[in-house]
Amino acid sequence: MMLGKKLWSDRFSNLPDEVAHHILSFLSFKELARVGIVSKRCREFYLSLPLVYLDARTNQKRAELMSFWDRYMFHRGDKKMQRFYIAWRFSTSDTANKVCDEHFRIITWIYNAVRCKVEELDLNFIVCGMTTFALPSCLYQSQYLKSLILKCTNEMTLEVPSVSLSCNLRYLQLSLVKIVDERVCRWISCSCKCIKELQLILVKGLQNIAIKSSSLESFKLVSGCGMDLVHLNISGGKLENIDLNWSFGISPDNHSLNIDAPNLKALKWVGLVLNSQNLGKLMNLQSAFIFLQPKVNDDLSEVFGSICRTKILILNENTMKAMFKQSSMQAPLNDILRLGLQFTSFSNDLVPIMVFLLRRMCKLNILVIGSEPSISNPWSISQSSSGFDMGYWKLQDLTFVYQLTELTIDLSNGSNEIEFAKYVLENASNLRKIVIRHRLGSQNLNSVVRKVTRCKVISRAIIVIQEIR
């Protein structure tokens, strides 16, 4: 038995560091500690792991765990660390002194990680009582730290770093924390000179977010009901991707959005229409995903004036209806190559709207029409979605159909979708593929196949009929 153990140890000890570390990455830290006592070489592997995970969300022996990590970080010394992940639960049953002690221990481990030139720090806290948390200033000043993630379950207030603390962060994500000082925006704008990606997920406390960065390339914001955000201003010459999911429970009369990103390539905007929104001139936009909930009197002309040069456009039903208003449709849509439409069903009131859009897209070659019954609006399923047959579509003389190469369409209980699919099959000479999808109960599969096979298909397109659940 001892011979086998020694043989295993010798073979393992002779492995290159990166290979040994990869093997050890599949073990729990308790198992790693056991490996560390096998031999001097195994201990070196154990104390030089590039990826270190500390998960104490369910551990009950917290005093023993903290002592263990104190010893580990001490013996590790300054061996380089790539990623340090801490998941910790602060309990309401703990006394104030115990919470302060745990806070102190975590800060000490972060100090040690900075000494080990940590590149990625991921903090995941479950907070039940502790209200504030301040990261050590040495962390922000580390020239090696590239990524910082701070997530919190329940509310925790993060103390804002000083604007004078310059850092080399490339990636910053703050999630479910509270920030009461708007100087955090100044710190990101002025001190994070190398930042490329910023994510603010359900951050409370900030009514005004103003980010102006010369290095930022990607920005994501999630702000839901109960959040405090009123005004959002984002500016950057290198910004290529903006992802906004912004909703609120009160009137949007005083909410505003301003974007200054002339080189933006991808825009995703989900939420409510604001009282004031300025997207700027997006001359390099490649894709726009716009899922808004406009009111009857909302004018989206400025929005669509900004995104009209995009190559890929994806819209939901309410945004489509808003586009149909003449005031919102002055801009041409000649550059769109791919169009995605999402609605509850291809109802009769949507057919003229889609015709109006398709007439403005002469270069369109990929069209995706998806329908999904709405849980919040079940009445929408019962809207009439029959009556626009092949004859109607032929009368529209839609020039885009001669450029179309791919069509994906979901069927509902009506006939509008299948009639449109038949029109495409008989007129799209460059069509390469068509996918017709139907849900259980929408239409009989044999009926769909029969209708399609009767078409005088003008191209050699691949025809796929799918049943989706």
C-alpha positions as CSV (number, residue, x, y, z in Angstrom):
1,M,0.0,0.0,0.0
2,M,2.8,2.4,0.9
3,L,4.7,1.4,-2.2
4,G,1.6,2.3,-4.3
5,K,1.2,5.6,-2.5
6,K,4.9,6.5,-3.1
7,L,4.7,5.5,-6.8
8,W,1.6,7.7,-7.3
9,S,3.4,10.5,-5.5
10,D,6.5,10.3,-7.6
11,R,4.5,10.3,-10.8
12,F,2.4,13.2,-9.7
13,S,5.4,15.1,-8.5
14,N,7.0,14.9,-11.9
15,L,4.1,16.6,-13.7
16,P,4.5,20.2,-14.9
17,D,2.9,22.7,-12.7
18,E,0.1,23.6,-15.1
19,V,-0.9,19.9,-15.6
20,A,-0.9,19.2,-11.8
21,H,-3.0,22.3,-11.2
22,H,-5.5,21.3,-13.8
23,I,-5.9,17.9,-12.2
24,L,-6.2,19.4,-8.7
25,S,-8.9,21.8,-10.0
26,F,-11.4,19.0,-9.9
27,L,-11.0,18.4,-6.2
28,S,-12.7,20.2,-3.2
29,F,-10.5,22.2,-1.0
30,K,-10.8,19.6,1.8
31,E,-9.4,17.0,-0.7
32,L,-6.7,19.4,-1.8
33,A,-5.6,19.8,1.8
34,R,-5.1,16.0,2.0
35,V,-3.1,16.0,-1.2
36,G,-0.9,18.7,0.3
37,I,0.4,16.4,3.0
38,V,1.4,13.6,0.7
39,S,4.8,15.1,-0.2
40,K,6.8,18.3,-0.3
41,R,6.1,18.6,-4.0
42,C,2.4,18.1,-3.6
43,R,2.4,20.7,-0.9
44,E,4.0,23.1,-3.4
45,F,1.2,22.3,-5.9
46,Y,-1.4,22.9,-3.2
47,L,0.0,26.2,-2.1
48,S,0.5,27.6,-5.6
49,L,-3.0,26.8,-7.0
50,P,-3.8,29.6,-9.5
51,L,-7.6,29.2,-8.9
52,V,-8.6,29.4,-5.3
53,Y,-12.3,28.8,-4.2
54,L,-13.6,29.5,-0.7
55,D,-17.3,28.6,-0.3
56,A,-18.7,29.0,3.1
57,R,-22.4,29.6,2.4
58,T,-23.5,26.4,4.1
59,N,-20.5,25.6,6.3
60,Q,-21.4,25.4,10.0
61,K,-17.9,25.1,11.5
62,R,-17.0,28.7,10.7
63,A,-14.3,29.2,13.3
64,E,-12.4,26.1,12.1
65,L,-12.9,27.2,8.5
66,M,-11.5,30.7,9.2
67,S,-8.5,29.3,11.0
68,F,-7.8,27.0,8.1
69,W,-7.9,29.8,5.6
70,D,-5.7,32.0,7.8
71,R,-3.1,29.3,7.8
72,Y,-3.4,28.6,4.1
73,M,-3.1,32.2,3.1
74,F,-0.1,32.6,5.5
75,H,1.8,29.6,4.1
76,R,1.0,30.5,0.5
77,G,3.1,33.6,0.8
78,D,3.2,35.6,-2.3
79,K,2.8,32.8,-4.9
80,K,0.9,34.2,-7.9
81,M,-2.9,33.8,-7.9
82,Q,-5.0,34.1,-11.0
83,R,-8.5,33.9,-9.4
84,F,-9.8,34.1,-5.9
85,Y,-13.5,33.3,-5.2
86,I,-15.1,33.9,-1.8
87,A,-18.7,33.0,-1.1
88,W,-19.7,33.9,2.4
89,R,-22.9,34.0,4.5
90,F,-23.2,36.6,7.2
91,S,-26.0,35.4,9.6
92,T,-28.5,37.4,11.6
93,S,-27.9,35.1,14.5
94,D,-24.3,36.2,14.8
95,T,-23.3,38.9,17.3
96,A,-21.9,42.2,16.1
97,N,-18.4,41.2,17.3
98,K,-18.6,38.0,15.3
99,V,-19.7,39.7,12.1
100,C,-16.9,42.3,12.5
101,D,-14.4,39.4,13.0
102,E,-15.6,37.7,9.9
103,H,-15.4,41.0,8.0
104,F,-11.8,41.5,9.2
105,R,-10.8,37.9,8.2
106,I,-12.2,38.4,4.7
107,I,-10.4,41.7,4.3
108,T,-7.2,40.0,5.5
109,W,-7.6,37.3,2.9
110,I,-8.1,39.9,0.2
111,Y,-4.9,41.7,1.4
112,N,-3.1,38.4,1.0
113,A,-4.6,37.8,-2.5
114,V,-3.3,41.3,-3.5
115,R,0.1,40.3,-2.3
116,C,-0.2,37.2,-4.5
117,K,-0.9,39.5,-7.5
118,V,-4.4,38.2,-7.9
119,E,-5.9,39.0,-11.3
120,E,-9.6,38.1,-10.7
121,L,-11.5,38.6,-7.5
122,D,-15.0,37.3,-7.2
123,L,-17.0,38.1,-4.0
124,N,-20.4,36.5,-3.4
125,F,-22.0,37.5,-0.1
126,I,-25.3,36.5,1.5
127,V,-26.0,39.3,3.9
128,C,-28.5,39.0,6.8
129,G,-27.6,41.9,9.1
130,M,-24.4,43.5,8.0
131,T,-25.1,46.7,6.2
132,T,-21.8,48.1,5.0
133,F,-18.7,46.7,3.4
134,A,-15.5,48.5,2.4
135,L,-12.9,46.8,0.2
136,P,-9.3,47.6,1.0
137,S,-7.7,50.5,-0.9
138,C,-4.7,48.3,-1.9
139,L,-7.1,46.2,-4.0
140,Y,-8.1,49.2,-6.1
141,Q,-4.4,50.2,-6.5
142,S,-3.2,46.8,-7.5
143,Q,-1.6,46.9,-11.0
144,Y,-2.4,43.2,-11.4
145,L,-6.1,43.1,-10.7
146,K,-8.0,42.9,-13.9
147,S,-11.5,41.7,-12.9
148,L,-13.7,42.5,-9.9
149,I,-17.1,41.0,-9.2
150,L,-19.2,41.8,-6.2
151,K,-22.5,40.1,-5.8
152,C,-24.8,40.3,-2.8
153,T,-28.0,38.5,-1.7
154,N,-30.1,41.0,0.3
155,E,-29.0,44.5,0.7
156,M,-25.4,45.6,1.4
157,T,-24.0,49.1,1.2
158,L,-20.6,49.3,-0.6
159,E,-18.4,52.1,0.5
160,V,-17.2,54.1,-2.6
161,P,-13.4,54.1,-3.2
162,S,-11.6,57.4,-3.4
163,V,-11.4,59.0,-6.9
164,S,-7.6,59.3,-6.3
165,L,-7.3,55.5,-6.3
166,S,-6.3,54.6,-9.9
167,C,-6.6,51.0,-11.0
168,N,-6.1,48.7,-13.9
169,L,-9.5,47.0,-13.9
170,R,-10.7,45.6,-17.2
171,Y,-13.9,44.1,-15.9
172,L,-16.2,45.4,-13.1
173,Q,-19.5,43.9,-12.1
174,L,-21.6,45.1,-9.2
175,S,-24.7,43.1,-8.4
176,L,-27.5,43.6,-5.8
177,V,-25.5,46.1,-3.8
178,K,-26.4,49.5,-2.5
179,I,-24.3,52.6,-3.4
180,V,-25.5,55.8,-1.8
181,D,-22.6,58.0,-3.1
182,E,-22.7,59.0,-6.8
183,R,-18.9,59.5,-6.7
184,V,-18.7,55.9,-7.8
185,C,-19.4,57.1,-11.3
186,R,-16.6,59.6,-11.1
187,W,-14.3,56.9,-9.9
188,I,-15.2,54.6,-12.8
189,S,-14.9,57.4,-15.3
190,C,-11.7,59.0,-14.0
191,S,-9.8,56.3,-12.2
192,C,-10.6,53.1,-14.2
193,K,-8.5,54.1,-17.2
194,C,-8.3,50.6,-18.6
195,I,-11.9,49.4,-18.0
196,K,-13.4,47.6,-20.9
197,E,-16.6,46.0,-19.5
198,L,-18.9,47.4,-16.8
199,Q,-22.1,45.7,-15.5
200,L,-24.4,47.2,-13.0
201,I,-27.0,44.6,-12.0
202,L,-29.9,45.7,-9.7
203,V,-27.8,48.3,-8.0
204,K,-29.8,50.4,-5.5
205,G,-29.2,53.9,-4.2
206,L,-28.1,55.6,-7.4
207,Q,-30.6,58.0,-8.9
208,N,-28.1,59.3,-11.5
209,I,-25.6,57.2,-13.3
210,A,-23.2,59.2,-15.5
211,I,-20.3,57.2,-17.0
212,K,-17.9,58.8,-19.4
213,S,-15.0,56.5,-20.4
214,S,-12.4,56.6,-23.2
215,S,-11.7,52.8,-22.7
216,L,-15.1,51.3,-22.0
217,E,-16.2,48.8,-24.7
218,S,-19.3,47.1,-23.2
219,F,-21.9,48.4,-20.7
220,K,-24.8,46.4,-19.2
221,L,-27.5,47.7,-16.9
222,V,-30.3,45.9,-15.2
223,S,-32.6,48.1,-13.2
224,G,-36.0,46.9,-12.1
225,C,-38.9,48.0,-10.0
226,G,-37.8,49.1,-6.6
227,M,-34.5,50.5,-8.0
228,D,-33.7,54.2,-7.6
229,L,-32.4,55.0,-11.1
230,V,-33.9,58.1,-12.8
231,H,-31.2,59.4,-15.2
232,L,-28.7,57.4,-17.2
233,N,-25.9,59.0,-19.2
234,I,-23.3,56.7,-20.9
235,S,-20.6,58.1,-23.1
236,G,-17.5,56.5,-24.8
237,G,-15.7,56.6,-28.1
238,K,-14.9,52.9,-27.9
239,L,-18.3,51.6,-26.7
240,E,-19.4,48.8,-29.0
241,N,-22.1,47.0,-26.9
242,I,-24.8,48.4,-24.7
243,D,-27.3,46.2,-23.0
244,L,-30.2,47.9,-21.1
245,N,-33.0,46.2,-19.1
246,W,-34.7,49.2,-17.4
247,S,-38.1,49.1,-15.9
248,F,-39.7,50.9,-13.0
249,G,-43.0,51.0,-11.1
250,I,-43.6,54.7,-11.3
251,S,-44.4,57.1,-14.1
252,P,-41.5,57.6,-16.6
253,D,-42.2,61.3,-16.8
254,N,-38.9,62.3,-15.2
255,H,-36.7,59.5,-16.5
256,S,-34.1,60.1,-19.1
257,L,-31.5,58.2,-21.2
258,N,-28.6,59.7,-23.1
259,I,-26.1,57.7,-25.1
260,D,-23.0,59.1,-26.8
261,A,-21.4,56.2,-28.5
262,P,-20.7,56.9,-32.1
263,N,-19.0,53.5,-32.7
264,L,-21.7,51.4,-31.1
265,K,-22.2,48.1,-32.9
266,A,-24.8,46.3,-30.7
267,L,-27.7,47.8,-28.8
268,K,-30.2,45.9,-26.6
269,W,-32.9,47.8,-24.9
270,V,-35.7,46.2,-22.9
271,G,-38.1,48.1,-20.8
272,L,-40.3,51.2,-20.7
273,V,-40.2,54.2,-23.0
274,L,-38.8,57.2,-21.1
275,N,-39.8,60.8,-21.0
276,S,-36.5,61.7,-22.7
277,Q,-34.2,59.4,-24.7
278,N,-31.4,60.4,-26.9
279,L,-29.4,57.5,-28.6
280,G,-27.3,59.8,-30.7
281,K,-26.2,59.0,-34.3
282,L,-25.3,55.3,-34.5
283,M,-23.7,55.2,-37.8
284,N,-21.8,51.9,-37.2
285,L,-24.7,50.0,-35.6
286,Q,-24.8,46.3,-36.6
287,S,-27.6,44.9,-34.5
288,A,-30.5,46.4,-32.5
289,F,-32.7,44.4,-30.1
290,I,-35.6,46.7,-29.1
291,F,-38.3,45.3,-26.8
292,L,-40.2,48.3,-25.4
293,Q,-43.6,48.8,-23.8
294,P,-44.7,52.1,-25.3
295,K,-47.9,53.9,-24.5
296,V,-50.4,55.1,-27.0
297,N,-49.0,58.6,-27.3
298,D,-45.3,57.7,-27.1
299,D,-43.3,59.0,-30.1
300,L,-40.3,56.7,-31.0
301,S,-39.2,58.7,-34.1
302,E,-35.9,59.7,-32.5
303,V,-35.2,56.1,-31.4
304,F,-35.7,54.6,-34.9
305,G,-33.9,57.6,-36.4
306,S,-30.9,56.5,-34.5
307,I,-31.0,52.7,-35.3
308,C,-32.2,52.9,-38.9
309,R,-28.8,52.0,-40.3
310,T,-28.5,48.7,-38.4
311,K,-28.0,45.5,-40.2
312,I,-29.9,43.3,-37.8
313,L,-33.2,44.4,-36.2
314,I,-35.2,42.5,-33.6
315,L,-38.6,43.9,-32.4
316,N,-41.4,42.8,-30.1
317,E,-45.1,43.3,-30.8
318,N,-45.6,46.6,-28.9
319,T,-42.5,48.2,-30.5
320,M,-43.7,47.2,-34.0
321,K,-47.0,48.9,-33.4
322,A,-45.3,52.0,-32.2
323,M,-43.1,52.0,-35.4
324,F,-46.3,51.8,-37.5
325,K,-47.2,55.3,-36.5
326,Q,-46.1,57.7,-39.2
327,S,-44.3,59.9,-36.7
328,S,-42.0,57.1,-35.9
329,M,-41.3,55.9,-39.4
330,Q,-39.7,58.7,-41.2
331,A,-36.2,57.1,-41.3
332,P,-35.4,54.6,-44.1
333,L,-34.7,51.0,-43.3
334,N,-32.7,50.1,-46.4
335,D,-29.7,48.6,-44.7
336,I,-31.5,45.9,-42.7
337,L,-30.3,42.4,-43.7
338,R,-31.9,40.4,-40.9
339,L,-35.3,41.1,-39.2
340,G,-36.7,39.3,-36.2
341,L,-40.3,39.8,-35.0
342,Q,-41.7,38.5,-31.8
343,F,-45.4,38.6,-31.0
344,T,-48.1,36.5,-29.4
345,S,-49.8,35.6,-32.7
346,F,-49.8,36.8,-36.3
347,S,-53.1,38.5,-35.7
348,N,-54.9,40.5,-38.4
349,D,-54.0,43.9,-36.9
350,L,-50.3,43.0,-37.2
351,V,-50.4,42.0,-40.9
352,P,-50.6,45.6,-42.3
353,I,-47.8,46.6,-39.8
354,M,-45.5,43.9,-41.1
355,V,-46.2,44.7,-44.7
356,F,-45.4,48.4,-43.9
357,L,-42.0,47.3,-42.5
358,L,-41.2,44.8,-45.2
359,R,-41.8,47.3,-47.9
360,R,-39.0,49.5,-46.4
361,M,-36.4,46.6,-46.4
362,C,-35.4,45.9,-49.9
363,K,-32.1,44.2,-48.9
364,L,-33.6,41.8,-46.3
365,N,-32.4,38.3,-46.7
366,I,-33.1,36.6,-43.3
367,L,-36.6,36.9,-41.7
368,V,-37.5,35.3,-38.3
369,I,-41.1,35.5,-37.2
370,G,-41.6,34.0,-33.7
371,S,-44.8,33.8,-31.8
372,E,-45.3,32.8,-28.2
373,P,-48.6,32.9,-26.3
374,S,-48.5,35.6,-23.6
375,I,-49.0,34.5,-20.0
376,S,-49.8,38.0,-18.9
377,N,-52.2,38.6,-21.8
378,P,-53.9,35.3,-22.6
379,W,-56.7,37.2,-24.4
380,S,-54.2,38.0,-27.2
381,I,-54.2,34.3,-28.3
382,S,-57.9,34.6,-29.2
383,Q,-57.4,37.5,-31.6
384,S,-58.3,36.8,-35.2
385,S,-55.2,35.5,-37.1
386,S,-56.9,34.4,-40.3
387,G,-58.1,36.1,-43.5
388,F,-54.9,37.2,-45.3
389,D,-54.4,34.6,-47.9
390,M,-52.0,34.1,-50.8
391,G,-53.9,36.5,-53.0
392,Y,-53.4,39.3,-50.4
393,W,-49.6,38.8,-50.3
394,K,-49.3,38.8,-54.1
395,L,-51.0,42.1,-54.3
396,Q,-48.5,43.7,-51.9
397,D,-45.6,43.3,-54.4
398,L,-42.9,43.0,-51.7
399,T,-39.5,43.4,-53.4
400,F,-37.6,42.0,-50.4
401,V,-38.9,38.5,-51.2
402,Y,-36.6,38.2,-54.3
403,Q,-33.5,38.7,-52.0
404,L,-34.7,36.5,-49.1
405,T,-32.5,33.4,-48.4
406,E,-33.9,32.2,-45.1
407,L,-37.3,32.2,-43.3
408,T,-38.2,30.9,-39.9
409,I,-41.8,31.2,-38.9
410,D,-43.9,30.0,-36.0
411,L,-47.5,29.0,-36.6
412,S,-50.4,29.7,-34.3
413,N,-54.0,28.6,-34.5
414,G,-54.8,30.9,-37.5
415,S,-53.9,30.7,-41.2
416,N,-52.0,34.0,-41.6
417,E,-48.6,32.5,-41.0
418,I,-48.9,29.5,-43.2
419,E,-50.3,31.6,-46.0
420,F,-47.3,33.9,-45.8
421,A,-45.0,30.9,-45.8
422,K,-46.6,29.6,-49.0
423,Y,-46.2,33.0,-50.6
424,V,-42.5,33.0,-49.8
425,L,-42.1,29.5,-51.1
426,E,-43.7,30.4,-54.4
427,N,-41.9,33.7,-54.9
428,A,-38.5,33.7,-53.2
429,S,-36.3,32.5,-56.0
430,N,-33.1,32.8,-53.8
431,L,-34.5,31.0,-50.8
432,R,-32.1,28.4,-49.4
433,K,-33.9,27.3,-46.2
434,I,-37.3,27.7,-44.6
435,V,-38.2,26.5,-41.1
436,I,-41.8,26.2,-40.2
437,R,-42.4,25.6,-36.5
438,H,-45.7,24.8,-34.8
439,R,-46.7,24.1,-31.2
440,L,-48.8,21.2,-30.1
441,G,-52.4,22.0,-30.6
442,S,-51.8,24.9,-33.0
443,Q,-52.1,23.0,-36.2
444,N,-52.1,19.4,-37.2
445,L,-48.6,18.3,-38.5
446,N,-50.1,16.4,-41.5
447,S,-52.2,19.5,-42.4
448,V,-49.1,21.7,-42.4
449,V,-47.1,19.2,-44.5
450,R,-50.0,18.9,-47.0
451,K,-50.3,22.7,-47.4
452,V,-46.5,23.0,-48.0
453,T,-46.2,20.2,-50.5
454,R,-49.0,21.7,-52.6
455,C,-46.9,24.8,-53.1
456,K,-45.2,25.5,-56.4
457,V,-41.8,26.0,-54.8
458,I,-39.7,28.3,-57.1
459,S,-36.3,27.5,-55.4
460,R,-34.3,24.5,-54.2
461,A,-34.8,25.5,-50.6
462,I,-34.5,23.1,-47.7
463,I,-37.9,22.8,-46.1
464,V,-37.9,22.0,-42.3
465,I,-41.1,21.5,-40.4
466,Q,-40.7,21.3,-36.7
467,E,-43.0,20.6,-33.8
468,I,-42.1,22.7,-30.7
469,R,-43.4,22.4,-27.2
